[in-house]
Amino acid sequence: MDTKFGKSQTGVRFEDLRFLTGQGRYVDDIAPASALHAVFLRSPVAHAEIRALDVGRAAVAPGVVAVLTAADLAAAGVDLSMRASVVTNRDGSTGAAPARPVLARDRVRFVGEAMAVVIAETPLAAKDAAEEIEFDLHDLDPHLALTVGGPQIHAEAPLNLAYDWAMGDEAAVHEAFRSAAHTVRLEVPDNRVIVNAMEPRGAWAEWSDGRLHLCVNGQGVWGQKAKLAAMLGLPEDAVRVTNPDVGGGFGMKAMSYPEYYVIAHAARALGRPVRWMSDRTEAMLTDNAGRDLVSVVEIAFDAGHRITGYRVETISNLGAYNSEFAQLIQSELFSKVLTGVYDIPAAYLAVKGVYTNTTQVDAYRGAGRPEAIYALERTMDLAARELGIDPWELRRRNFIAPAAFPYRTATGETYDVGDFARVLARVEAVADRAGFAARKAESAARGRLRGLGLCFYIESILGDPTEGAEIEFCADGTVNLYVGTQSNGQGHETVYARFLADRTGLPVEAIRVIQGDSDRIASGGGTGGSRSVTTQASATLAAVEVMVAAFTPFLAAEMGVDPGVLGFDEGRFRAPGSNLTPGLIEAAAMARAAGRTDLLRHRAAYTLPGRSYPNGAHVAEVEIDPETGETRVLRYAVTDDFGNLVNPRLAEGQVHGGVAQGLGQALCERVVHDDYGQLLTASFMDYAMPRAADMPFVTFTTEPVPSTTNPLGMKGCGEAGTVGSMAAVGNAVLDALWDKGVRRADMPFTPERVWRLLQSAA
């Protein structure tokens, strides 16, 4: 193994000292001292007409500077409606696009929807004044069920149908099922979860010299900049967006939210900075949630247990409005890995999205791919049981063969490389599958039920395939690396600096990674879809090549050699016949002395020619106490194919985090509303997050097959842990319960739910 930085070397994260000693600079730490405080008045009901909204008493309350409603924003020329992507329905029409106002107009559609904002000198003054706002809400019946129909939420969406989307060869799938030797069918619910990043959402805005600056804890700045400019009627060069340190994003912070536009307008209108920071319950009520769908999954097999057809019909909950990417998540993104790692000749996916009077649903770590793999792998496991074949053998029998790559799936994805049987053999040994029978017997001797669950996943790396990088040499001998991605805690500062140092010989301690500032960085794709390191490292490599090419003629003249013989290796320029071997720091100093300022900044962009497809196998081993239903994950093994690793420790950390979030959804996390749309799980007293005691030791190994779709052979790893973990745990739980007569077990596997399954089976 090459142990250079950027080539599978594990090192300490530079940013950890700052974070662990409380020196991180988050959005709430750096708001201007003079900033006013914003507090939003939120709807206490899920569905109602707004018949009156009187802010008179609040406006004259002590410390209040302004109270704004939708009418005030409209009068100021603010475009109230937020933008969202929509899909193309199976009949060629577009998905529904009802207006989502930044402050409610005429009607509220979920508990927590903002109706007004109070801007005051202190948070307490703003909170007190918000309670002085008088409103008259005429309750309407809420629609909460994951079904088409029910009380109407939007005129633009009859029967609350947001979209009706499909892809695949329906006729071929029908024929496969008609002629199948065996078929298996399973309904697979995927419970709604709240993301709960360590740092809740927040932002502050300031207006100065005719320009707006919004500082927000997001996952990128350029999309937010364009939207702000459009909604506030500003030219884009009059808007600056920055992301400081961000305490977790997980997809939830990739989108725009109403609060950002409202405080931006308030800062411009009042001529003073305005800040807003949500508390935890406010976040639970308003942050985009994750998952929330039900799929009916069917697989057709021939007599040799080879898959001949695959069909999935899904109903997906969007919440009360379209969030930014919501319509794409359980349709187009779900389809990217619909058929998993299996050689399936015919597949069909049909999805209906529905509106309900609940908080919006959007991307959460994996964004459609965990949901697709969960549905497929739970059904594959059930199929093995019903067909009387070993679950591992059923998967092996249906793997795409290594010789078949590049492989075009039935839904149009082209997997470039893979060796799934090799990965499965490795995890089988690492998980000690051979020793499971003895461990199961030992558990049984103690009156416990033990189960082993396998999930073989594949991921599709999403997001903008183009990224840029810029390298700047500073007068003090340091180097700035400007990047278009945004760290939310992944360790970008470390991995990018080490990568540049490896490729150039620059001292790693001299490199500063600059991110999250639309004034300092021309463009970027932000962070999401596991794209960051793959796209950013490729762009940095392209920038290095541009830089070396730019320095070559200048240094050749300085060294008195022909440019054609000047080479760059091991961090130095070398030429036969010259004893000068300048490194890049020296080359930059020479250029500065010669007045060649054009050689002090080098920029390049790179577009990936195709996606990469990380894949791997997760094996979970659980033990259940039948007296209480308590389920514990005792052992957990992962073997991944992430291609060439830039930093194994960071990759392993990403897997651990992803597994933790998958286990959280599988074991304990679940959003619950009452019949009136009130969120019953609106605090950590009621919403169960996984704790350290719930996490097993995760054994992490790799079997890399380098990707062919980027120059470094990498595959993204940020979301893979979540994609594989839910089904591994679900299959392990069912394995433990099967001998007791349980034939279906759905997340979350809380003690009460598991106990009831056992009682019903008994």
N, C-alpha and C positions, 0 to 999 in steps of 0.2 A: 504494500500500500504506500502510495506517495504521501509523505507526512508534512508537506508544505502547507502553510496557511492557505485556506481556500480549496484544499484538496484532501478532504477527509481528516483534518486535524481538529481535535477537540481542544477548546481553550476556554478560559474564564470570560464571562460576559462583562464588557466594559461598563455597561450601564447599571449593573447590579449594585455596585457600591453606592451609587447615587440613590437608587430606589430603596435599598435596604436600610439606609441611614436617614431616610426621610427628606432627602434633598431633591426628590423629583419635583418638577415644576408643572403642576396640573392646572387646568383652566381656572379653577377656583382660587389657586394660589397667586395667580399673576394678574387678576383683574385690577384695573386702576383703582387706587384708593378713593377717588372721587366718584366712583360709579354708583348710580342709583340701583335699587333692587327691584326686580320684577317678581310678582306673585300672580299666578293665574287662578281665576275663578273657574272651577270645573263643574261639569254637570253631575248632579247627584243621582240621576236616573239614566236608564239605558236608551229610552226612546220617548221623545216628547216634542211638542210644538212650543216654541218660545213665544209666549203671548205678551210678555213685558220684561224689560231689562232696564232697571232704573239705577244709574250710577251716581246720582246727585249727591247723596250723603257721603259716599266713599270719596268723591272728588274733593270735598272740603275737609276731609279727616286730617288730623295732625300728621305732618310729615309727607303727605301725598303730593306728588308733583303732577301726575296725570293718571287718568283712567281711560282706557281705550277699549272700544268694542269693534265689531266688524263694520258697523256703519262709519265709525271714525276712520278706519283704514281705507274704506272705499272712497270716502270723501277726499282723502289725501292722495288718491290715485294709485293706491296699492292694488295689485292684482291678487285677489284673495284666494284663487284656486291653485292648489298644488298640482304638480304634474306627476304622472305615473305611466309606466309602460303597459300596453295592452297586447293581447295575443290576437291572432286571426282565428276565428271560429271555424269549425269544420264545414260550415256552409259558405265560407268566404267573407262573412261580415267580421267586424272587429269587436273585441270584447267591450263590455259596458265601461263607460268612463264618466260616472257621475262626479260632479264637482265636490272636491274636498276642501272646505274653507279653512284658512289658518285660525280663524275664530268663528264659532258657530253663527250661522244666520238662519233664522226662522225655525230651525229644528236642531235638536241634539240627537246623536245616534249611538252613543256608547257612554257608559259611566266614565267620567274623566275627561270628556271632550271639553276643550277650553271655550268659554263664553266671553270672557273679558280678561283684561290684565290691569293690575294696579302697579304703578311705578312710584316708588317712595324712597325717602332718604335712608331708611333702614329696613331690614327684612321684617321686623316686628310691626313697624308702621304699615307696611304693605299687607301683611297678613290680617291685621286688625281691620284695615279698610276694606279688604275683600269681603269680610263678614258683614259689612254695611251695605253691600250691593243687594238690591231687592229684585227678585225675579219671579215671574209667574210661568210655570211650566205645566202644560196640559198633557198628562201622560197618555202615551199611545202603547198599544200592545207590542212587546218586543218579539223579535224573531231570534231564537237562540239555537234551534236545532240545526244539525248539519244535514239539511235537506233543502231541496228546491220547494218554494212555496212559502206559506205563512204570511204574517203581517208584512205589508209592503214597506221597504226601507227607502228605496230610490225609485222615482218615476222612470228613470232611464234603464232600470233593470227589472222588468216584469218577472214575477215569481222569485225575485231576489237572485236570479241567475246572472252571474258576472260574466261567465264565458262557458262555451261548450266546444272543447278542443279535442282533436284526435290526430294520431299519426300511425303509420304502419299499413300493412296489407291485410285489411279485414277479411277479404275473401279467402286468402291463403290460410289465415289462421282458422277460419271457420272450417275449411277443408281438413286441416290438420287435426282438429278436434273430432270431426266426423269420422275420420279413419283411424283414430288413435286406439292403441291397445289398452292404455290406461289414462285416466285423467284425474287430476287433483285440484281441489278448490278450497280456498281459505279466505275468510274476511280478516283483514289486518287493520285494526285501528292504530293510529299514531298520535299519541296524546299531545295536547297543547302544553307548551312550557314557556316560562318567562326567562329571559336571558340572564338577568342579574349580573351584569359586569361589576367588578369590584368598585369602579368609579361610576356613579350614575351620570346621566347626561347633563351637560351644562354648556353655557356659552356666555360671552360678553361681546358687546359691540360698542364702537366709538366712531364718531364723525369728526373729521378734521380736514381743513383745507379742501373741502369739496369731495372728499373720498371717504368711503365706508370701510372699516376694518371689522371683520367678524372673527373672533377667536373661539373655536368650538372643538370639543373633544371627539373628533370624527375619524374617519378612515381614509381621508383624502380631501383635497381642497378645491380642485378645479370644477367638479360638477356642482358643488355648493356655490362657487363663485358665479357660474353662469346662471344658475337659478335665482340667486339673489338679485343679480343685475336685471333679469327679466321681470321679476315680480315687483321690484321697486322702481323700475323705469330708469335705470342707470346704465351708462356705458360700462362695458366690462373693465376698462382700464381705470374706472373709478371705484372698483371693488377689490379689496384684499381679503383673503381668507387664510387663516393660519390654524394649524393643529399643534398644540404643545405636547408634552408627555400625556399619554392616554392610558388610562387604567382598564384595559380590556375593551374589545369591540365585538368580536364574534359575529360580524355581519350586521348586528343590530344598529351599530353606529355608522354604518356605511350610507345611510339614507338621510335625507332632509326631514326635518320635523317642523311643525308650525311655530314653535317657540322661537326658532332662530330668525324667521322673517319678522316676527312681531317685535322682538327686542332691537333688531336692526333698524326697523322703521322708527321705533321710539327714540333710539339714539340720534338719528338724523333729525327728527322733529323737535327734540328737546335740546339738542346741542350739547348733551352730556353723555358720558358712557353709561350703559345699562347692562346689568349682569343678571343672570338667572341660573340657578342650580336646583335640580330636582332633589327631593328627598326620596327615601326608598319606596314608600307607598305610592308616591306620585309616579315614580319610575315604573312600578309594577302596573299601574293603571294606564300608562301612556306609551311606554316603550313598545316597539313592534315585537309581538310574540313570535314563537317558532312552532313549526309542524302543524298539527291540527287537521288531520285528514283521515279518511277511511278508504281503503282499497279492497276490492274484491279481485283476488288473484287466481288465475287458472293456468295449469301447465298440462300439456298433452305429451305423452310418451309413446314410443313404439315398443314392440315386444322385448327389445334389448335394453329398455330403460334409457334410451336416448331421447332427448327433448325434440319434439317436432313442431310444437306451437306454444306460444305464450301470449296470454291476454290479461290486461289489467284495466279495471274500471275504477276510477277514483272520484270521490267528492272531496273538495278542498274548501276549507273555511278561510275567507279573506278578511273577516272582521267587517266593520261598518263601512270602510272605504277601501279603494285600491291604495295600498302602500306603493312605494316606488317600483319595486320589482315583483310584487306579489303574484300577479297573474302568470309570470314566467316560471315561478319556482316549481310548482307541482305539475307543470305541463312540459315546457321545453327543457328545463334543467333536469327534471325527473327522467326525461327520455334519454339523456346523454348516457346513462349507465343502466338503462331499462333491462337489458339482457345480461348484465353482469359479465362474468368471465366465461360464459357458456356459449357453445356453438349452437345457436338457435336460428333455424332457417326462416321462421315466420313469427312476427310479433305485432301486437296491436295494443295501443294505449289510448284510452278515452277518458277525458277528465272534464268534470263540471266544477266550476268555482261558484261559491255562493256567498252572499253577504249576510252577516248576522249582526245583531246589536252588541258587538263586543269589540275590544281593541283590535287594531289592524294586525295582520300576520305578514311576515316577510322573511328575509333570509336569516337563518341561524346556522352556525357552523356546519357547512356542507351544502345547504340550500338546495334541497331536492334530491341530491345524491344519497344522503343517509336514508331518506324516506324510500327511495327506489330499492336500495340494497336491502333494507330491512324487510320490505314486502317480499322480495324475491327469496332471500335466504331463510326467512321463516317458513315460506311455502316449500322450498326445497327440502328442508328438514322434515316437514310433515310428509312430503311425498316419499321420502326414504322409509319412513315408518309404515306408511300405508302400502308401499310396494314390497316391503320386507327386505330391503337392501341397506347395507351399511351407509350412513350419511356421507362419510368420507369417500367411499367408493362411488356413490352416485355423482358426486361432484367431479371426481377424477374422470369418470366415464364421459362427462359432458364438457370438460374443459376445451377451450380453443387450443389446438395443437401448436407448439412453437413454430412448426413449418408453415402454418397458415398465415403468419404475420407478414406484411401488414394486413389486418383483418377488418373488413367492413361489416359492421353489425347490421341487423335487420332494421335499425332505426337511423342508419346513415352515418354513424360515427366510425372513424378509421383508427383503430388501435394500432400503434406503430410496432410495439414489441411486447413480449411477455413470455414467461415460463412458469405457468401456474403450478404444474405438478412439482417442480423443484421447490417452490415456496412452500407448498403443502407438506412435502416430505420433511423440510426443515422444521416447520412448526410442530409437526407430529412428534419429532424427537425432543424438541425444546420443551414442549408441554408434558412430556412423559405420558403419552397416551397409553403406552403399554402398562404403566403402573396404576391406571385409573381404577381397574377392577378391585385391586387391593384397597385403595383408598375408599372406594364405595362401600366395601365390606366393613371397613373400620368405622365409617360413619353409621352404617346400619346397626352395628353392635352398640352404638350409643343412642339408638332410636332416631337417627337423623337420615334425611334423604339427600343423596348426592347426585349431581347431574353434570354432564360435560356437554358444552355447546360450541359448535364451530360456525364461523361466518367467513366466507371468502368474498372480499369486496374488490371493487375497482372504482377509481375516482376519475373524474374528468376535470382538468384544470381550466378554470373559466376566467372571465374578465378580459380587459383590453390586452390583446397580444403584443401591442407596441409599448415600449417604454424607452425613456431617455436617461442619460447620465451626463454630468458635466464635471470636469476636473479643473480646479483653479489653484494656481500656485500663488501663495501669499508672500508679502515682503518679509515676514518674520520666519520664513522657512517652513511654515506649515502648509497643508494641502486641504482644500475643501472639496468634498465629493457631494455634489447635489443629486438627489435621487427623487424619483417621482412616486415612490411608494410611501406608506405611512405606518410606522410601528405602533402597535397597540400593546406591546409587551413581549413581542416575539424575539427580540434580540437583534434587530436590524443593524444597530450601530456597530455591533461586534462583527457580524458576518460580512457586512459590506466593506468595513475598513480592512479586515483581514484578507478579504478577497482581493482588494485593490493592492494591498501590500505584497501579496503573493505574486501578482501578475506584473508588478512594476519594480519591486525592490525598494519602494518607498518605506520609510520607517512607520510601522503601524501606529506608533504613538503620536506621529505628526499628522495623522489623517483625522479630519472632523467630518462626520456625516451630517449633511444639512437636509432637512426634510420639512414638509408641511408648511410651506410659505409660498403663496401664489405670486408674490412680488419677486421672490428670489429664484424661483424655479419656473421655467417657461410653461411646462405642461407635465402631466403625469397621469397614470391610471389608478393611483391610490392602491389600497390593499383590500383584497377580497378574492375569493375563489382559489386560494392557495397559489396565487400568481407571483407573489412578491420576489422571492429569491431567484426563481427561474428567469423572470423577465428582467429584473434589475441587474443580476450578474451578467446576463447576456448583453445588456445595454452598456454596462461598465466595460466589458471586454471590448465592445465595439469602440468605445471612447478611448481606451488604451491604444487600440490600433490607429485611430485617427491622430492621437497625440504623438505616437512614435513616428508616424509618417510626416507629421508637421515639423518635428524637431530634426529629422534626418538631414535635409539640405542645409539647414542653418549650422548644425554641428559639423557637418562635413567640411563646410567652408572654414569654420573655426579650427578644425583639426588638420586642414590641408590635405584632405583625401577626397576621392571621388564618392559621391553619394551612393553609387551602386555597390560599393564594398563595405559601407558602414552598416553594421548589424546591431541588434539590441537583444541581449540575453543576460540572464541572471542579474537583471536590474541595471545593466550598464551598456553604454554604447561602445562598440569596439570596431576597429578597422586594422587590417594588416599594415604594418609600417608605422603605426602611431602608438606612442606610449601613453596617450591620453585615453582614459576610460571613464568619462563623466557619467554619473547617475542622473536621475531626473531632477533632483533638488539642485545639483550643480548646473545642469543644463538650463533650468529655469533662472538661476542667478545670472548665468552668462547672457541669457536672452534679455533679462531686465537691464543689465548693464549696457547692452547694445541697443536699448530702446525698442526691442521687439516685443511690445506688450501683447501683440497678437498671439504669441506663443505661451501666454500665461493662462489661457482658458481654452479648453478643448471639450467639445460636445458631440455626442452621437446618439442616434436612436436606433433601436433594433426591433424588428417585428418577427415574432416566432412564426415559423412556417406552418406549424400545427400544434395541437394540444399535446400535452403529455398525460399519461394514464398510470399514475401510481396504483399499486394493487398490493394485496397481502391477505394474510389469514390471521384471524383472532380466535383464540381458544379460551373460553371461560369455564371455570369450575366452581359450582355453587354448592352450598349446603343449606338445607331447609330444616327448621324445627317444626315438625307437623303439629305440635301442641299450640304454637303461637303464630305460625306462618312466617316467622322471621327468616329472611333470605340473606345469606352472606356470600360474597364472592371471595373465595379462599385463594384461588390461583388464577393467574392471567398471563397468557403468553401471546406475543405478537411477532410475526415475521413479515416484514414489509419489503417490497421492491420499490425503492425510491430512486432508482438509478444511481448516478454518482452523487455522493453526499458532499456538500460543502463543509458542514460542521455537524458531525454525528451527535454531539451532545445537545445541540439545539434541536435537531430532528427528533431525538428521543424525547426531549421536553415537550415538543409539540404533540407527539403521540400520547404521552402521559396526560396532558391537558385534554386532548380530544377524548381519550378513554374515560376520564373523570366526568366529562359532560355527558357522554353516552350512558355511563352507569347511573348518573343522576336521573336522567329521564327514565331509564329502565327500572330503577329501584324505588324512586320516591317522588320525583317531580311531577306535578300535575296541576293545571289550572282548573279551578272549580268556580262556576257561577251559580247563583240561585235562580229561581224561576223568573225573577224580575231583572236579571242581568247584572246584579250586584256581584262584584268580585269577592268571593269568600276567602281567597288565598292572597291577600293584599299586604301581608307582612311575613317576616321570617318566623313568626309564631305559628303561621298557618301554612306557609309554603315551605316544603321540606327540601332543603339543599343537601347534596352529599357532603359528608364530613370525612375527616381523615380516617376515622375508624371504618368507613364504608369502602375505602380504597384498598385493594390488594397490592402486593408488589407486582409490578408489570415487567415481565421479562421481554426485552426488546432485542430482536436480531434482524439482520437484513440479508436478502439474497438479490443483489442488484442486477438488473438488466438495463444498461444505459439507454436512455431515450434517444431516438434519432431525430427529434423535432427541435432540438436546440443544440448549440455548439458545445455545451458542457455536459450533455447527457443526463441532465437532472430531471427529476419529477417532483412536483410540489408535495409537501407533507403536512400543511397546516390543518387540514380538516380530516385527514384520513383516519385518525383515531376515533372520531365520532362516527364516521361512516361504517366502520366495522364493529363497533362495540355493542350497539343496541341488540342486534340479532344474535351475537355470540351469547350474551346474557339471557336473552329470551329463549334461545334454543336449549341452553343449559337448564333453565328453570323447568321447561316442559320435559326435558329428559329426566329430571329428578322426580317429577310428578306423574310421569307416564304409567309407571307400574301401579300407581294408586287409582288409575282409571281416569285421570284428567286428560282430555284430548285437545284442549285449547286454553292458552294462558296469554293474557294481554298485559302490556305495560300500563301503569307502573306496578311492579311486583311488591306492593306494600304488604306488611304482615297481615292486615285485615283481608285484603283481596286474595292472597295465597291461602289463608286459612279457610275462606269461604269456598274456594275452588276444591279444597280437600273435603270439606263437609258435603258439598254438593255431589262430588264423585262417590263419597261413601254412602 
